[in-house]
Amino acid sequence: MLRVPLTPLTKNHNTQTLFLVLFGIIHSLNTLIILPTLEVELSFYSQFGNTISTILVFLAFTYASCKNPGNLKPLTDRPFIELLRDINPADLCPDCKVIRSPRSQHCAICNQCVERFDHHCPWINNCVGIKNHNSFLVFLIVIWTKIVATMYFSTISMVFFIAKMDDFECQEEFC
């Protein structure tokens, strides 16, 4: 399928790489700067939870990225010309040469028909369809939970820092 710049759209791993790099940076900053400022009892559990939630996000991301969205397979027993005579042409995909189900749609980026097509997600670089819809929702829930937990621990860290700010004294050589 051709779009405005009249070049065919193709799968691109740049957004996946960007997600992994940004998420790795945020995890590292959280682990090295924010969580160590918490009290000792809270810091251990928050570090453990931070590591487990990061692993869960990466697993959910990988699973949603790699799972087949429900691509329709072409029929090999009959030529496409015969299918055009016997079946309504609106029910056939000329690109994939498949019989489409009622909610299937052709993805211009993946260049395949996907059953119960939702959308093509650039972050996971995959279509979201009937077979990977649940794994995509798990990915969204896990990353949302990770973001909320990071914001919570960042807020607590900031409160502890502000509360202990009076304990810090400026040494004369640095003031």
N, C-alpha and C positions, 0 to 999 in steps of 0.2 A: 504494500500500500504506500502511496506517495503522499507526503505532507507538504506544507508550505515551502520548505527549501527544495522540494522536489528530489529529495534523496530518500531512499528506503530506510525505514527505522530498523535498527538491529538491537539485539541484546547488548547491554553495556555493563561491565562489572565495576565501573567507576563509583557508583553510588554505594555498592556493597563495600568496597574498599574504604570509602569515606566514612561509612557507618562504623566499620570495625576500628578505624584509626581514631575517630572522635570518641567512641565508646571506651577504647583503651586508654586514651588520654584522661577522660573523666574518671575512670576507675583508678588510674595511677594517682591523680591529684587527690582524689578522695582518700585513698589509702595512705598516701605519704604526708598530706598536709592537714586534712580536716579530722580524720578519725583519731590520730594520735593525741589531739588536744583534749579529748574527752577524758573523764575520770577512768582510772584503771579498770574497775569492774565493768563499766559500760563499754570501754574501749575494746576489750577482748571480744565481747559478744557482737559488737557492731562490726569489727574486722571480720569475724567469722561469717556473719550474715552478709556482709558486703561481698566476700569471696564467693559464697554459695550463690547469691543472687546474680553475680556476674557470670558464673558458670552456667546457670540456668538460662540467662539471656542469650549467651553464645550458643547453647544447645538448641534452644527454640528458634533462634535465627537460622542456624544451619539446617535444622529439620524443615522449616518453612521454605527455605531457599531451594532445597534439593528435592522436595517431594513433588511427584507428578501431580499437576492440577486437574487431571482428568482429560487428557488429550484424546480426541476422537481418532480412531484408527480407520484408514481407508479400506474399503472392501476390495479384496483381490480376486474374487471369483467372477466378477462381471466388469467389463470395461465401462468407463465413465460415459461414453456415448450412449450405451444401452440404458444406463441409469437416467440420462436426460430424457429419453423417450418414455420411460415408464413412471418416473417420479416427477412431481412438481419441481421445476427448476429453483423455486424459492427455498426448497428444502435441501438443496445441494450447495456445497461450497466449491466454487470452481478452482480455488487455490489449493485446497487440501484434497479435493476429489472424494469427499465423504458425504454421507447423509447426515444432516444436522438434526439434532434433537430440538424440541421447542425452545429451550433456554440457552442453547449453545451459541457461541459467537466466535468469529475469527479474530485472533489477536494479531494486530499489525506488527507488533514488535517480535513476538515469538514465531510468527508465521505458521500458527497451528490453530485448529478449532478446539475450543475448550468447552466441555460440558458444564452447564450452569455457571457460565463466565460471570465473575464479579468485576474484576479490574486487573490490570497489569500493574503490579507494585514495583516501582523502581528500586526501593530499598532492599527488597529480597531478590530483585531481578527475576521475578517469576510471576506467572499469572496466578490469580486466586480463583479457584474453581471448586467443583464438587468434591474432589479428593483431598484438597489441602486447605479447605476453608477453616476447619477446626484448628489445624496447626498454626494457621495465620492468626486466628483469634487468641490462641495460647501465647504466641509471640507478643501480641499487643498487650495482653494482660500482664505478662511477666515483665515487659519493659516499663509499663506504667507503674507497676509495683516497685520496680527498681528506682524509678525517678522519684516517687513519693518518699521512699525510704532515704534516698540520698538527700532530698530537701529537708527531711525531718532531722537527720543527723547533722546536717550543715547548720540548721537553726540552733540545735542544742549546743553544738560546738561554739557558735558565735555567742550564745548566751553565757556559756562557761568562760569564754575569753573576756567578755565585757565585765563579768562579775569578778574576775581575777585581775583586772587591769590595774587596780589600786595596789596590788602586790609588786608591780614592776616599778623600779626606780631608775631614773635616767642617770647613768654614770657621767661624770663631768666631761670626760674626754669625748663622749659621743653626742652630748647635747649641744 
